[in-house]
Amino acid sequence: MASAASPASFSLHSASTSRRRAIPSAAAVALRSPLRRLGFAGFAADPVLSDHVASRILAVAGRSGRGPRGLASMAKRSVGDLTAADLKGKKVFVRADLNVPLDENLNITDDTRIRAAVPTIEYLISNGAKVILSSHLGRPKGVTPKYSLNPLVPSLFKYLGIKVEKADDCIGPEVEKLVNALPEGGVLLLENVRFHPEEEKNDPEFAKKLASLAELYVNDAFGTAHRAHASTEGVTKYLKPSVAGFLLQKELEYLVGAVLNPKRPFAAIVGGSKVSSKIGVIESLLEKVDILLLGGGMIFTFYKAQGLSVGSSLVEDDKLDLATSLLQKAKSKGVSLLLPSDVVIADKFAADANSNVVPSSAIPDGWMGLDIGPDSVKTFSDALDATKTVIWNGPMGVFEFDKFAVGTEAIANKLADLSSKGVTTIIGGGDSVAAVEKVGVADKMSHISTGGGASLELLEGKELPGVVALNEAVPVAA
């Protein structure tokens, strides 16, 4: 749509030297080993990304590792640093994210988070630790039977291959008896930690009671790492060492690696319904990416800000000035920001709505945009062909309705294709994860984040309390 009324699209032909400058490879190699603590420690970590993280830490933090706030806090001790001598016979409090979806019969409908927690648990039990497993489920108000962790026991047994004991609470004399009866290599699952309101309040006394059950602490719950709760932050004041689990480490490697020093060209795809929910992410990414592709309901706020008709599409009128400023910021930063040139419109918000494809500058009154159009899919796909790193957060349309899922599914398939060609593809949590799962290409992506809110906050450059509280990795001597 090369017309005056077309939505803005800014191009980047060359990035500044400062954005592309890299540390010599020998320096990266010097830090590669200790920075395995940022990775999946013995599992499927990407050595190239590890080198990039190492390079960036050398550049910004120096060999001491004591750089600006928020950078050094990401380099944490890993459970993989602990040996059998450290773990044998020790009681280890493991905070996992086992917040799995359940159907009305309390059957697990997606056990991804349980499977993701297995490597850390297996490492601990194989080294003779006594594992005290803690998690939340849902948002209970006090003790709520439907949010009990009882349904998780069979699934844990399935993947661990050992009997998993289950406590009826997470603190108290009965729990202490079960902990004391644990054999080496045994696992005890505590009841939903959020049955106690003190958990989310990060109550010191409650945290102290949780910590009294164990001698060491492992946080493998990336999905809750952005919350300062008793089981994610409070217990670290009483348990040493406090280290990261393999899943948390893998999340940090990929997301921190993408944010700090990605292989370029670096593209981000941001979708979702509202600009307001992604302001921080977009502003942060504009400081880092070469290409930014926008989709989802948020695009109509950008269109209206440019004076285009949006029909009855979703618009945040109080964010029009913000949309304009973001477009201007992209231009000033030399970032190629692409908005869809065509959209799939509907006469109502429903799966069976009548639909049509129109240019973004020609949405009629009474119609709403629910997906990006075929020309946009091609433009986005062509732009992604030149990339080396891509991070995706948010769908391109209302992908819950098959008729309006085409754009989202096309992006998912494109990223799968790019992955097969060596491009690092990172799915940054939330609905994007559901999309790649729906299309059946999740296993083809370089990394799929397990944390929605935590992923967003990390991409915004925020510190995660559950990560900051862990013991720092030992820096390499200069």
C-alpha positions as CSV (number, residue, x, y, z in Angstrom):
1,M,0.0,0.0,0.0
2,A,2.3,2.8,-1.2
3,S,0.0,5.7,-0.7
4,A,-0.2,8.7,1.6
5,A,-2.9,7.0,3.6
6,S,-0.9,3.8,4.2
7,P,0.3,3.0,7.7
8,A,3.8,4.0,8.6
9,S,6.7,1.7,7.8
10,F,10.2,2.7,8.7
11,S,13.3,1.0,7.3
12,L,16.7,0.2,8.7
13,H,19.6,0.0,6.2
14,S,22.5,0.0,8.6
15,A,22.9,-0.1,12.4
16,S,25.3,2.0,14.3
17,T,28.7,0.6,15.1
18,S,28.0,0.7,18.8
19,R,24.9,-1.6,18.4
20,R,26.9,-4.2,16.4
21,R,30.2,-4.1,18.1
22,A,31.3,-7.5,19.5
23,I,33.8,-8.6,22.0
24,P,36.7,-10.7,20.4
25,S,35.8,-14.4,20.4
26,A,38.8,-15.3,22.7
27,A,37.2,-13.1,25.4
28,A,33.9,-14.9,25.0
29,V,35.6,-18.3,25.2
30,A,37.2,-17.2,28.5
31,L,33.8,-16.8,30.1
32,R,32.0,-19.6,28.3
33,S,32.5,-22.2,31.0
34,P,31.3,-20.2,34.0
35,L,28.5,-18.8,32.0
36,R,27.1,-22.2,31.5
37,R,25.4,-21.2,34.7
38,L,23.2,-19.1,32.5
39,G,22.2,-22.2,30.4
40,F,20.6,-25.5,30.6
41,A,23.6,-27.0,32.4
42,G,24.3,-30.3,30.6
43,F,21.1,-30.4,28.7
44,A,20.2,-28.7,25.3
45,A,21.8,-25.3,25.8
46,D,22.8,-23.3,22.7
47,P,26.6,-22.6,22.9
48,V,26.4,-19.7,20.4
49,L,23.9,-17.9,22.6
50,S,26.1,-18.7,25.7
51,D,29.0,-17.0,23.9
52,H,26.8,-14.0,23.1
53,V,25.8,-13.6,26.8
54,A,29.4,-14.0,27.8
55,S,30.6,-11.4,25.3
56,R,28.0,-8.9,26.5
57,I,28.8,-9.4,30.2
58,L,32.4,-8.8,29.4
59,A,31.6,-5.7,27.5
60,V,29.3,-4.2,30.1
61,A,30.1,-5.7,33.4
62,G,33.8,-6.4,33.0
63,R,35.5,-9.6,34.2
64,S,34.4,-8.9,37.7
65,G,30.8,-9.4,36.7
66,R,29.8,-6.4,38.7
67,G,28.1,-4.3,36.0
68,P,25.0,-2.1,36.0
69,R,22.0,-3.1,38.1
70,G,19.9,-5.7,36.4
71,L,22.8,-7.3,34.4
72,A,24.9,-8.9,37.0
73,S,21.7,-10.1,38.7
74,M,21.1,-12.5,35.8
75,A,24.3,-14.5,36.4
76,K,23.3,-16.8,39.1
77,R,24.6,-20.1,40.6
78,S,23.0,-23.1,39.1
79,V,21.9,-26.4,40.6
80,G,24.4,-27.8,38.1
81,D,27.1,-26.3,40.2
82,L,26.2,-28.5,43.1
83,T,27.9,-31.9,43.3
84,A,26.9,-35.1,44.9
85,A,29.0,-34.1,47.9
86,D,26.9,-30.9,48.2
87,L,23.5,-32.7,47.8
88,K,23.7,-36.3,49.2
89,G,21.4,-36.6,52.1
90,K,20.5,-32.9,52.0
91,K,16.9,-31.6,52.2
92,V,16.4,-29.3,49.2
93,F,13.4,-27.0,48.9
94,V,12.5,-26.7,45.2
95,R,10.1,-24.0,44.0
96,A,8.7,-25.2,40.7
97,D,6.0,-23.8,38.5
98,L,3.5,-26.7,38.3
99,N,0.5,-24.4,37.7
100,V,-1.0,-26.7,35.0
101,P,-4.4,-26.4,33.5
102,L,-7.1,-28.8,34.8
103,D,-10.5,-29.7,33.2
104,E,-13.7,-29.9,35.2
105,N,-12.9,-33.4,36.3
106,L,-9.5,-32.2,37.6
107,N,-7.6,-34.0,34.8
108,I,-4.4,-32.3,33.6
109,T,-5.0,-31.0,30.0
110,D,-1.4,-29.8,29.4
111,D,1.6,-31.2,31.4
112,T,4.2,-29.0,29.8
113,R,5.2,-27.3,33.0
114,I,5.6,-30.7,34.8
115,R,7.8,-32.0,32.1
116,A,9.9,-28.8,32.2
117,A,10.5,-29.3,35.9
118,V,11.7,-32.9,35.6
119,P,15.4,-32.3,34.7
120,T,16.1,-30.3,37.9
121,I,14.3,-32.8,40.1
122,E,16.0,-35.8,38.4
123,Y,19.4,-34.1,38.9
124,L,18.7,-33.7,42.6
125,I,17.4,-37.2,43.3
126,S,20.2,-38.8,41.2
127,N,22.7,-37.0,43.6
128,G,21.0,-38.3,46.7
129,A,19.1,-35.2,47.7
130,K,15.8,-35.2,49.5
131,V,13.5,-33.1,47.4
132,I,10.8,-31.0,48.9
133,L,8.7,-29.8,46.0
134,S,6.6,-26.6,46.2
135,S,4.3,-24.9,43.8
136,H,1.1,-23.0,43.4
137,L,-2.0,-23.8,41.3
138,G,-4.5,-21.2,40.2
139,R,-5.5,-18.3,42.4
140,P,-7.1,-19.8,45.5
141,K,-8.7,-17.8,48.3
142,G,-7.6,-19.8,51.2
143,V,-7.9,-23.6,51.2
144,T,-9.7,-24.4,47.9
145,P,-10.1,-28.2,47.1
146,K,-10.2,-27.7,43.3
147,Y,-6.8,-26.1,43.5
148,S,-5.2,-29.0,45.4
149,L,-2.0,-30.4,43.9
150,N,-3.2,-33.9,44.4
151,P,-3.9,-34.4,40.6
152,L,-0.2,-33.7,39.9
153,V,1.1,-36.8,41.8
154,P,0.4,-39.4,39.0
155,S,2.0,-37.2,36.4
156,L,5.1,-36.7,38.5
157,F,5.3,-40.4,39.0
158,K,5.0,-40.9,35.3
159,Y,8.0,-38.7,34.4
160,L,10.2,-39.4,37.5
161,G,9.6,-43.1,37.7
162,I,9.5,-43.0,41.5
163,K,6.8,-42.7,44.1
164,V,6.0,-39.2,45.1
165,E,4.7,-38.5,48.6
166,K,2.1,-35.8,49.0
167,A,1.5,-33.6,52.0
168,D,-1.8,-32.1,53.0
169,D,-0.2,-28.7,53.8
170,C,3.1,-26.9,53.1
171,I,4.0,-26.1,56.7
172,G,3.3,-27.6,60.2
173,P,4.2,-30.7,62.3
174,E,2.7,-33.3,59.9
175,V,4.7,-31.9,57.0
176,E,7.8,-31.9,59.1
177,K,7.3,-35.6,59.9
178,L,7.0,-36.4,56.2
179,V,10.1,-34.4,55.4
180,N,12.1,-36.2,58.1
181,A,10.9,-39.6,56.7
182,L,12.2,-38.8,53.2
183,P,14.9,-41.2,52.0
184,E,17.8,-40.0,49.9
185,G,16.5,-39.5,46.4
186,G,12.9,-39.2,47.6
187,V,10.4,-36.6,46.6
188,L,7.7,-34.9,48.7
189,L,5.1,-32.7,47.1
190,L,3.8,-30.0,49.4
191,E,0.2,-28.7,49.1
192,N,-0.6,-25.5,47.2
193,V,1.6,-22.8,48.8
194,R,-1.0,-20.2,48.0
195,F,-3.6,-21.8,50.3
196,H,-1.8,-19.5,52.8
197,P,-2.3,-15.8,52.1
198,E,1.1,-15.2,53.7
199,E,2.7,-16.6,50.5
200,E,1.8,-13.7,48.2
201,K,2.4,-11.2,51.0
202,N,5.9,-12.6,51.3
203,D,5.4,-12.8,55.1
204,P,8.8,-13.3,56.8
205,E,7.5,-15.7,59.4
206,F,5.8,-17.8,56.8
207,A,8.9,-17.8,54.6
208,K,10.9,-18.9,57.7
209,K,8.6,-21.8,58.3
210,L,8.9,-23.0,54.7
211,A,12.7,-22.6,54.9
212,S,12.9,-24.6,58.1
213,L,11.9,-27.7,56.1
214,A,15.2,-27.7,54.1
215,E,18.9,-26.9,54.0
216,L,19.3,-25.7,50.4
217,Y,17.0,-23.8,48.0
218,V,16.4,-24.2,44.2
219,N,14.2,-21.9,42.3
220,D,13.0,-23.4,39.0
221,A,9.8,-21.5,38.7
222,F,10.5,-18.9,36.0
223,G,6.7,-18.2,35.6
224,T,6.6,-16.7,39.2
225,A,10.1,-15.2,39.3
226,H,8.7,-11.7,38.7
227,R,6.8,-12.0,42.0
228,A,8.5,-11.4,45.4
229,H,6.6,-14.2,47.3
230,A,7.6,-16.2,50.3
231,S,8.5,-19.3,48.3
232,T,10.3,-17.4,45.5
233,E,12.1,-14.6,47.4
234,G,11.5,-14.8,51.1
235,V,13.0,-18.3,51.7
236,T,16.3,-17.2,50.2
237,K,17.0,-15.2,53.3
238,Y,17.2,-18.4,55.4
239,L,18.6,-21.0,52.9
240,K,22.1,-21.0,51.5
241,P,23.0,-21.7,48.9
242,S,20.0,-20.5,46.9
243,V,20.4,-21.4,43.3
244,A,18.6,-21.5,40.0
245,G,17.2,-24.7,38.5
246,F,17.9,-25.8,34.9
247,L,14.6,-24.5,33.5
248,L,15.2,-21.0,35.1
249,Q,18.7,-21.0,33.8
250,K,17.6,-21.9,30.3
251,E,15.0,-19.1,30.3
252,L,17.6,-16.6,31.4
253,E,20.1,-17.7,28.7
254,Y,17.7,-17.3,25.8
255,L,15.8,-14.2,27.0
256,V,18.8,-12.4,28.4
257,G,20.8,-13.5,25.4
258,A,18.2,-12.0,23.1
259,V,17.9,-8.8,25.0
260,L,21.6,-8.1,25.6
261,N,23.5,-9.3,22.5
262,P,21.5,-11.3,19.9
263,K,22.8,-12.5,16.6
264,R,21.8,-9.9,14.1
265,P,19.6,-8.9,12.3
266,F,17.4,-9.2,15.3
267,A,13.6,-9.1,14.9
268,A,10.8,-8.9,17.3
269,I,7.2,-9.7,16.6
270,V,4.7,-8.2,19.1
271,G,1.0,-8.8,19.0
272,G,-1.9,-8.9,21.3
273,S,-5.1,-6.9,21.8
274,K,-3.9,-3.7,23.5
275,V,-0.9,-1.4,23.2
276,S,-1.2,-0.7,26.9
277,S,-0.2,-4.2,27.9
278,K,2.9,-4.1,25.7
279,I,4.1,-0.5,26.1
280,G,7.1,-1.5,28.2
281,V,8.1,-4.4,25.8
282,I,7.8,-2.3,22.7
283,E,9.8,0.6,24.2
284,S,12.5,-1.7,25.4
285,L,12.7,-3.6,22.1
286,L,13.0,-0.4,20.1
287,E,16.3,0.1,21.9
288,K,17.6,-3.3,20.7
289,V,16.0,-4.7,17.6
290,D,16.6,-4.1,13.9
291,I,13.1,-5.0,12.8
292,L,9.8,-4.7,14.8
293,L,6.7,-6.3,13.4
294,L,3.3,-5.4,15.0
295,G,0.1,-7.3,14.8
296,G,-3.0,-8.1,16.8
297,G,-5.7,-5.7,18.0
298,M,-3.1,-3.1,19.0
299,I,-2.4,-2.1,15.4
300,F,-5.7,-0.3,15.1
301,T,-4.6,2.2,17.7
302,F,-1.6,2.9,15.6
303,Y,-3.8,3.3,12.5
304,K,-6.1,5.7,14.1
305,A,-3.2,7.7,15.4
306,Q,-2.2,8.2,11.7
307,G,-5.7,9.4,10.8
308,L,-6.9,6.1,9.2
309,S,-10.5,4.8,9.6
310,V,-10.6,1.7,11.8
311,G,-14.4,1.0,11.7
312,S,-15.4,-0.7,14.9
313,S,-12.0,-2.3,15.5
314,L,-10.5,-2.3,19.0
315,V,-8.9,1.1,19.8
316,E,-7.4,2.6,22.9
317,D,-8.2,6.3,22.3
318,D,-6.1,7.3,25.4
319,K,-3.0,5.7,23.8
320,L,-3.1,7.5,20.4
321,D,-0.3,10.0,21.4
322,L,1.7,7.0,22.7
323,A,1.3,5.2,19.4
324,T,2.5,8.3,17.5
325,S,5.5,8.6,19.8
326,L,6.5,5.0,19.4
327,L,6.4,5.4,15.6
328,Q,8.6,8.4,15.9
329,K,11.0,6.6,18.3
330,A,11.3,3.7,15.8
331,K,12.2,6.2,13.1
332,S,14.8,8.0,15.2
333,K,16.3,4.7,16.3
334,G,16.6,3.5,12.7
335,V,14.3,0.5,13.4
336,S,12.3,-1.0,10.6
337,L,8.8,-0.9,12.2
338,L,6.2,-2.7,10.0
339,L,2.5,-2.5,10.5
340,P,0.2,-4.8,8.4
341,S,-0.7,-3.4,5.0
342,D,-4.0,-5.3,4.9
343,V,-6.3,-6.9,7.4
344,V,-9.0,-9.5,7.7
345,I,-12.2,-7.7,8.8
346,A,-15.4,-9.1,10.2
347,D,-19.0,-7.8,10.7
348,K,-19.0,-9.1,14.3
349,F,-16.7,-10.6,16.9
350,A,-17.6,-14.3,16.4
351,A,-16.2,-17.5,14.9
352,D,-19.0,-17.5,12.2
353,A,-18.7,-13.8,11.3
354,N,-18.7,-12.7,7.7
355,S,-15.2,-11.7,6.7
356,N,-13.3,-9.9,4.0
357,V,-9.8,-8.7,3.2
358,V,-9.2,-5.0,2.8
359,P,-6.2,-2.6,2.8
360,S,-5.4,-1.3,6.2
361,S,-6.4,2.2,5.0
362,A,-9.9,1.1,3.9
363,I,-11.7,-0.5,6.9
364,P,-15.4,0.3,6.5
365,D,-17.6,1.6,9.2
366,G,-19.3,-1.2,11.2
367,W,-16.5,-3.7,10.5
368,M,-13.6,-4.7,12.7
369,G,-10.2,-6.1,12.0
370,L,-9.6,-9.5,13.5
371,D,-6.4,-10.7,11.7
372,I,-3.6,-9.6,9.5
373,G,-4.1,-10.1,5.8
374,P,-2.3,-12.2,3.2
375,D,-0.2,-9.3,1.8
376,S,1.0,-8.6,5.4
377,V,1.8,-12.3,5.9
378,K,4.1,-12.1,2.9
379,T,5.7,-8.8,3.8
380,F,6.4,-10.0,7.4
381,S,7.7,-13.3,6.1
382,D,10.0,-11.6,3.6
383,A,11.3,-9.3,6.4
384,L,12.0,-12.3,8.6
385,D,14.1,-14.1,6.0
386,A,17.1,-11.8,6.7
387,T,17.1,-12.4,10.4
388,K,19.3,-14.4,12.7
389,T,17.3,-14.0,15.9
390,V,13.5,-13.6,16.3
391,I,11.5,-13.2,19.5
392,W,7.7,-13.5,19.3
393,N,5.2,-12.3,21.9
394,G,1.5,-12.1,21.1
395,P,-0.8,-13.4,18.3
396,M,-1.5,-11.6,15.0
397,G,-5.2,-11.9,15.4
398,V,-8.0,-13.7,17.2
399,F,-6.5,-17.1,16.7
400,E,-9.0,-18.8,18.9
401,F,-11.4,-18.5,15.9
402,D,-10.1,-20.6,13.0
403,K,-11.2,-18.1,10.4
404,F,-9.0,-15.4,12.0
405,A,-6.1,-17.6,13.0
406,V,-4.4,-17.6,9.5
407,G,-2.0,-14.8,10.2
408,T,-0.9,-16.2,13.6
409,E,-0.5,-19.7,12.2
410,A,1.5,-18.4,9.2
411,I,4.0,-16.7,11.6
412,A,4.3,-19.9,13.6
413,N,5.1,-21.9,10.5
414,K,7.5,-19.3,9.3
415,L,9.5,-19.3,12.6
416,A,9.6,-23.1,12.4
417,D,11.1,-22.9,8.9
418,L,13.6,-20.3,10.1
419,S,14.6,-22.5,13.0
420,S,15.4,-25.3,10.6
421,K,17.8,-22.9,8.9
422,G,19.7,-22.0,12.0
423,V,17.8,-18.9,13.1
424,T,17.4,-18.6,16.9
425,T,13.6,-18.4,17.5
426,I,12.3,-17.6,20.9
427,I,8.6,-17.7,21.8
428,G,8.2,-15.3,24.7
429,G,5.4,-16.8,26.6
430,G,1.6,-16.2,26.7
431,D,-0.7,-16.8,23.8
432,S,2.3,-17.2,21.4
433,V,3.1,-20.5,23.1
434,A,-0.5,-21.6,22.7
435,A,-0.3,-20.7,19.0
436,V,2.8,-22.8,18.3
437,E,1.4,-25.6,20.3
438,K,-1.9,-25.4,18.3
439,V,0.0,-25.4,14.9
440,G,2.2,-28.3,16.1
441,V,5.6,-26.6,15.6
442,A,6.5,-26.0,19.3
443,D,9.3,-28.6,19.2
444,K,10.9,-26.8,16.2
445,M,11.5,-23.6,18.1
446,S,14.8,-22.8,19.7
447,H,13.2,-21.9,23.0
448,I,9.6,-21.6,24.4
449,S,9.3,-19.6,27.5
450,T,7.2,-21.0,30.3
451,G,6.5,-17.6,31.9
452,G,4.1,-15.1,30.5
453,G,4.4,-12.2,32.9
454,A,8.0,-13.0,33.8
455,S,8.9,-13.1,30.1
456,L,7.3,-9.7,29.5
457,E,9.1,-8.1,32.5
458,L,12.4,-9.5,31.5
459,L,12.0,-8.2,27.9
460,E,11.1,-4.8,29.4
461,G,14.5,-4.9,31.1
462,K,13.0,-5.3,34.6
463,E,14.7,-7.2,37.4
464,L,12.9,-10.4,38.6
465,P,12.8,-10.6,42.4
466,G,13.0,-14.4,42.3
467,V,16.2,-14.2,40.3
468,V,17.8,-11.3,42.1
469,A,17.4,-13.1,45.4
470,L,19.6,-16.1,44.3
471,N,23.3,-16.4,45.0
472,E,25.5,-14.9,42.3
473,A,27.7,-17.0,40.1
474,V,31.3,-16.8,41.1
475,P,33.0,-14.5,38.6
476,V,36.2,-15.5,36.7
477,A,39.3,-13.9,38.2
478,A,40.8,-11.2,36.0
